[in-house]
Amino acid sequence: MRPYQNEADAVEIGDLKVENRLDRITIYGRIDLTRDKAGGEYARALKQLFDDVVRTLQDDPALPEHVAPPKAPVMKRNPFA
């Protein structure tokens, strides 16, 4: 995944979901970093993800101070019902 490059990329690391956006990376779910080979693989994948995010942010000279939070969806009446 190339952070902040598109609105389509998504990855899963364990039960953790990571969604790419142009202005944010959304992470949700749960992950256990167990003290075994599987935990090590998850930890390396998370480290790579965060290293890529940090590098992308550090390399952008035009970062704004803040990005507005996403707008909550608005429910509208179905005109066909």
Backbone as a chain_set.jsonl record, in Angstrom:
{"seq": "MRPYQNEADAVEIGDLKVENRLDRITIYGRIDLTRDKAGGEYARALKQLFDDVVRTLQDDPALPEHVAPPKAPVMKRNPFA", "coords": {"N": [[0.841, -1.176, 0.0], [0.558, 2.189, -0.846], [0.834, 4.886, 1.048], [-1.626, 7.452, 1.301], [-2.074, 7.754, -1.425], [-4.27, 6.956, -2.904], [-7.815, 6.156, -2.95], [-8.501, 3.554, -2.727], [-6.894, 1.403, -1.845], [-6.582, -1.157, 0.575], [-5.619, -3.009, 3.408], [-5.173, -5.979, 5.378], [-4.028, -6.889, 8.515], [-3.677, -9.409, 10.501], [-6.561, -9.211, 12.433], [-6.788, -6.567, 12.022], [-7.77, -3.775, 10.225], [-6.773, -1.726, 7.553], [-7.247, 1.188, 5.88], [-6.697, 3.064, 2.991], [-6.624, 6.509, 2.264], [-6.834, 9.697, 0.602], [-6.302, 11.781, 2.328], [-5.943, 10.664, 4.814], [-5.122, 7.795, 6.835], [-6.959, 5.094, 7.745], [-7.388, 3.076, 10.519], [-8.598, 0.209, 12.004], [-9.993, -2.265, 14.219], [-8.581, -5.222, 15.666], [-5.613, -6.589, 17.011], [-3.388, -9.14, 18.011], [-0.187, -9.281, 19.135], [1.464, -11.842, 19.38], [3.899, -13.807, 21.149], [5.463, -15.331, 19.146], [6.153, -16.898, 15.949], [4.099, -16.04, 14.209], [3.227, -13.706, 15.503], [5.541, -12.2, 15.23], [5.602, -11.867, 12.435], [3.284, -10.301, 12.068], [4.064, -8.04, 13.545], [6.271, -7.124, 12.045], [4.948, -6.489, 9.648], [3.259, -4.421, 10.524], [5.205, -2.567, 11.342], [6.443, -2.004, 8.867], [4.284, -0.83, 7.523], [3.809, 1.47, 9.167], [6.328, 2.699, 8.974], [6.303, 3.37, 6.237], [4.163, 5.198, 6.208], [5.127, 7.224, 7.948], [7.426, 8.024, 6.527], [6.259, 9.025, 4.175], [4.814, 11.203, 5.226], [6.906, 12.744, 6.318], [8.294, 13.422, 4.022], [6.717, 15.241, 2.723], [6.553, 18.504, 2.002], [4.448, 20.271, 2.112], [2.541, 19.865, 4.124], [-0.559, 20.311, 5.764], [-1.581, 22.015, 8.838], [-3.753, 20.795, 10.126], [-6.205, 18.33, 9.259], [-9.528, 18.324, 8.264], [-12.019, 16.521, 10.097], [-13.686, 13.545, 8.857], [-16.897, 13.95, 7.319], [-19.981, 13.12, 8.843], [-22.194, 10.6, 7.624], [-25.202, 11.506, 5.921], [-28.508, 10.75, 6.39], [-31.081, 10.239, 4.097], [-34.463, 10.506, 2.998], [-35.885, 7.873, 1.117], [-36.817, 8.433, -2.107], [-38.172, 6.661, -3.682], [-39.586, 4.914, -2.179]], "CA": [[0.0, 0.0, 0.0], [1.287, 3.456, -0.896], [0.006, 5.776, 1.865], [-2.168, 8.723, 0.819], [-1.989, 7.83, -2.881], [-5.551, 6.676, -3.553], [-8.937, 5.856, -2.057], [-8.902, 2.178, -3.012], [-6.086, 0.384, -1.18], [-6.892, -1.6, 1.936], [-4.894, -4.209, 3.785], [-5.509, -6.575, 6.662], [-2.931, -7.48, 9.267], [-4.474, -10.068, 11.535], [-7.923, -8.684, 12.352], [-6.667, -5.124, 11.9], [-8.061, -3.295, 8.873], [-6.119, -0.468, 7.246], [-7.806, 1.734, 4.64], [-5.966, 4.19, 2.438], [-7.376, 7.653, 1.766], [-5.93, 10.742, 0.136], [-5.962, 12.683, 3.419], [-5.827, 9.944, 6.084], [-5.061, 6.338, 6.876], [-7.9, 4.661, 8.768], [-7.019, 1.78, 11.08], [-9.558, -0.257, 12.997], [-9.961, -3.702, 14.461], [-7.832, -5.724, 16.811], [-4.519, -7.485, 16.663], [-2.57, -9.638, 19.107], [1.198, -9.55, 18.748], [1.863, -12.956, 20.224], [5.346, -14.06, 21.183], [5.726, -16.493, 18.3], [6.47, -16.497, 14.569], [2.977, -15.28, 13.654], [3.309, -12.372, 16.105], [6.67, -11.514, 14.596], [5.193, -11.468, 11.09], [2.364, -9.164, 12.226], [4.841, -6.884, 14.0], [7.043, -6.621, 10.895], [4.004, -5.872, 8.709], [2.858, -3.137, 11.106], [6.355, -1.667, 11.279], [6.587, -1.567, 7.475], [3.182, 0.095, 7.251], [4.05, 2.739, 9.851], [7.516, 3.312, 8.366], [5.869, 3.976, 4.975], [3.338, 6.368, 6.537], [6.011, 8.267, 8.482], [8.269, 8.511, 5.428], [5.416, 9.842, 3.303], [4.524, 12.464, 5.917], [8.146, 13.514, 6.442], [8.745, 13.865, 2.707], [5.759, 16.191, 2.155], [6.814, 19.839, 2.559], [3.223, 21.085, 2.111], [1.541, 19.307, 5.036], [-1.34, 21.299, 6.519], [-1.551, 21.834, 10.288], [-4.814, 19.848, 10.482], [-7.149, 17.91, 8.224], [-10.871, 18.267, 8.842], [-12.513, 15.146, 10.258], [-14.662, 13.185, 7.816], [-18.282, 14.3, 7.632], [-20.867, 11.991, 9.125], [-23.15, 10.409, 6.54], [-26.524, 12.097, 6.127], [-29.586, 9.854, 5.955], [-32.147, 10.932, 3.36], [-35.633, 9.7, 2.698], [-35.843, 7.233, -0.178], [-37.938, 8.957, -2.888], [-38.835, 5.577, -4.392], [-40.294, 4.053, -1.227]], "C": [[0.891, 1.246, 0.0], [0.443, 4.505, -0.166], [-0.361, 7.076, 1.16], [-2.16, 8.855, -0.701], [-3.319, 7.586, -3.582], [-6.608, 6.374, -2.502], [-9.345, 4.388, -2.166], [-8.141, 1.128, -2.217], [-6.592, 0.101, 0.226], [-6.1, -2.869, 2.187], [-5.422, -4.706, 5.119], [-4.244, -7.171, 7.247], [-3.586, -8.105, 10.487], [-5.922, -9.645, 11.354], [-7.934, -7.166, 12.295], [-6.903, -4.736, 10.447], [-7.41, -1.928, 8.692], [-6.635, -0.008, 5.892], [-7.042, 2.983, 4.243], [-6.939, 5.264, 1.977], [-6.359, 8.691, 1.29], [-5.47, 11.646, 1.276], [-5.812, 11.995, 4.772], [-5.655, 8.451, 5.841], [-5.983, 5.933, 8.019], [-7.544, 3.247, 9.202], [-8.062, 1.401, 12.127], [-9.476, -1.763, 13.131], [-9.108, -4.026, 15.663], [-6.715, -6.634, 16.296], [-3.797, -7.899, 17.942], [-1.182, -9.917, 18.551], [1.731, -10.598, 19.708], [3.365, -13.179, 20.131], [5.646, -15.375, 20.468], [6.003, -15.99, 16.891], [5.35, -15.669, 13.948], [2.976, -13.858, 14.21], [4.43, -11.554, 15.504], [6.332, -11.034, 13.19], [4.246, -10.267, 11.14], [3.127, -7.904, 12.614], [5.649, -6.277, 12.85], [6.128, -5.925, 9.889], [3.54, -4.513, 9.225], [3.994, -2.121, 11.033], [6.546, -1.136, 9.861], [5.51, -0.55, 7.115], [3.459, 1.458, 7.877], [5.297, 3.436, 9.323], [7.143, 4.008, 7.06], [5.05, 5.242, 5.219], [4.22, 7.51, 7.016], [6.872, 8.862, 7.382], [7.475, 9.422, 4.498], [5.12, 11.193, 3.939], [5.771, 13.336, 6.016], [8.584, 14.107, 5.113], [7.827, 14.9, 2.069], [5.961, 17.57, 2.765], [5.549, 20.69, 2.695], [2.143, 20.537, 3.041], [0.763, 20.428, 5.722], [-1.202, 21.037, 8.014], [-2.553, 20.771, 10.726], [-5.629, 19.509, 9.248], [-8.506, 17.795, 8.908], [-11.313, 16.816, 8.992], [-13.533, 14.821, 9.174], [-16.074, 13.553, 8.273], [-19.092, 13.037, 7.872], [-21.847, 11.833, 7.968], [-24.516, 10.991, 6.916], [-27.557, 11.132, 5.555], [-30.663, 10.694, 5.261], [-33.273, 9.956, 3.09], [-35.531, 9.139, 1.298], [-37.041, 7.727, -0.994], [-38.719, 7.876, -3.618], [-39.634, 4.661, -3.47], [-41.735, 4.51, -1.037]], "O": [[1.856, 1.332, 0.759], [-0.562, 4.966, -0.707], [0.472, 7.713, 0.515], [-2.232, 9.971, -1.215], [-3.482, 7.97, -4.74], [-6.318, 6.344, -1.306], [-10.439, 4.022, -1.734], [-8.688, 0.061, -1.937], [-6.977, 1.009, 0.962], [-5.93, -3.698, 1.294], [-6.032, -3.96, 5.885], [-3.489, -7.866, 6.566], [-4.002, -7.397, 11.404], [-6.456, -9.712, 10.247], [-8.977, -6.544, 12.499], [-6.298, -5.31, 9.542], [-7.49, -1.074, 9.575], [-6.489, -0.704, 4.888], [-6.777, 3.853, 5.073], [-7.963, 4.959, 1.366], [-5.163, 8.565, 1.553], [-4.382, 12.217, 1.215], [-5.578, 12.664, 5.778], [-6.0, 7.928, 4.782], [-5.8, 6.387, 9.148], [-7.412, 2.341, 8.38], [-8.367, 2.186, 13.025], [-8.949, -2.45, 12.255], [-8.935, -3.206, 16.565], [-6.861, -7.338, 15.296], [-3.619, -7.086, 18.849], [-1.023, -10.696, 17.611], [2.364, -10.281, 20.715], [4.01, -12.788, 19.159], [6.024, -16.375, 21.079], [6.079, -14.782, 16.667], [5.618, -14.701, 13.236], [2.748, -12.905, 13.464], [4.285, -10.35, 15.292], [6.719, -9.935, 12.792], [4.383, -9.329, 10.354], [2.869, -6.826, 12.078], [5.702, -5.056, 12.703], [6.49, -4.886, 9.338], [3.439, -3.559, 8.454], [3.773, -0.956, 10.701], [6.785, 0.057, 9.675], [5.791, 0.467, 6.48], [3.359, 2.484, 7.205], [5.315, 4.664, 9.234], [7.612, 5.116, 6.797], [5.221, 6.24, 4.519], [4.083, 8.64, 6.547], [7.032, 10.08, 7.312], [7.967, 10.472, 4.083], [5.17, 12.219, 3.262], [5.692, 14.548, 5.815], [9.183, 15.182, 5.082], [8.125, 15.394, 0.981], [5.588, 17.795, 3.916], [5.588, 21.738, 3.34], [0.954, 20.722, 2.78], [1.36, 21.389, 6.207], [-0.758, 19.962, 8.418], [-2.252, 19.945, 11.587], [-5.727, 20.304, 8.313], [-8.616, 17.235, 9.998], [-11.027, 15.98, 8.135], [-14.173, 15.722, 8.632], [-16.398, 13.477, 9.458], [-18.913, 12.024, 7.197], [-22.286, 12.828, 7.392], [-24.921, 10.966, 8.078], [-27.488, 10.748, 4.387], [-31.095, 11.724, 5.778], [-33.066, 8.748, 2.97], [-35.13, 9.85, 0.377], [-38.181, 7.464, -0.611], [-39.812, 8.138, -4.122], [-40.289, 3.73, -3.939], [-42.48, 3.9, -0.27]]}, "num_chains": 1, "name": "protein.A"}
